[in-house]
Amino acid sequence: MSDRIEKSDNPHVVTMLGKPGCHLCEEALAVIARVCAEVGARYEVRDLTVADEAEQEEYWDKIPVTFVDGRQHDFWRVDERRLRAALTGAR
């Protein structure tokens, strides 16, 4: 898993913090990629195995962890409806 950034016109940025070989990370990334493509938001993937020690301690047992605009949004699983609402302002 490499750090990756997808470009778009939506000002929101979704960051997924995960690790290589994590099946939950793969599932979460599929949801994130689909929703971001639909709403035009950007996403990035960060590898927790190369993060600093404090970040590893805080998030290791929660991966994948999803952030929207730098604020933690979800962990373990990504709720597609909730992510879409966060990116579009819809309820």
ZAMARGU-4260 file (C-alpha; in steps of 0.2 Angstrom, whole numbers, plus 5000, padded with zeros to 4 digits):
<rodrens>
0) 5000/5000/5000 | 5008/5016/4995 | 5003/5034/4999 | 4991/5039/4985 | 4981/5055/4982
5) 4967/5056/4970 | 4963/5073/4963 | 4946/5082/4961 | 4936/5098/4962 | 4927/5095/4979
10) 4936/5104/4993 | 4935/5089/5005 | 4949/5077/5008 | 4947/5059/5015 | 4962/5051/5022
15) 4962/5032/5026 | 4976/5026/5038 | 4979/5008/5036 | 4992/4995/5033 | 4997/4983/5018
20) 4988/4966/5018 | 4974/4972/5029 | 4957/4966/5022 | 4947/4978/5031 | 4958/4992/5024
25) 4955/4985/5006 | 4936/4985/5009 | 4936/5003/5017 | 4947/5009/5002 | 4934/5002/4990
30) 4920/5012/4998 | 4931/5028/5000 | 4936/5027/4981 | 4918/5024/4976 | 4910/5038/4986
35) 4924/5051/4982 | 4922/5047/4964 | 4903/5050/4965 | 4905/5067/4974 | 4921/5073/4967
40) 4931/5073/4983 | 4949/5069/4985 | 4956/5054/4995 | 4973/5049/5001 | 4980/5033/5009
45) 4993/5033/5022 | 5002/5018/5028 | 5002/5016/5047 | 5017/5005/5047 | 5028/5020/5042
50) 5020/5032/5054 | 5027/5039/5069 | 5026/5029/5085 | 5013/5040/5094 | 5001/5038/5079
55) 5004/5019/5078 | 5000/5018/5096 | 4984/5028/5095 | 4977/5020/5079 | 4985/5002/5077
60) 4970/4993/5084 | 4957/5004/5075 | 4963/5002/5057 | 4957/5007/5045 | 4954/5024/5052
65) 4946/5037/5041 | 4947/5055/5042 | 4937/5069/5033 | 4947/5085/5032 | 4959/5080/5046
70) 4945/5075/5058 | 4942/5056/5063 | 4927/5050/5054 | 4926/5031/5056 | 4937/5016/5061
75) 4936/4998/5057 | 4923/5000/5043 | 4917/5014/5032 | 4898/5018/5032 | 4895/5023/5014
80) 4880/5034/5018 | 4888/5043/5032 | 4904/5046/5022 | 4893/5053/5007 | 4884/5064/5019
85) 4900/5071/5027 | 4906/5075/5009 | 4891/5083/5003 | 4883/5091/5018 | 4867/5080/5015
90) 4858/5072/5030
</rodrens>
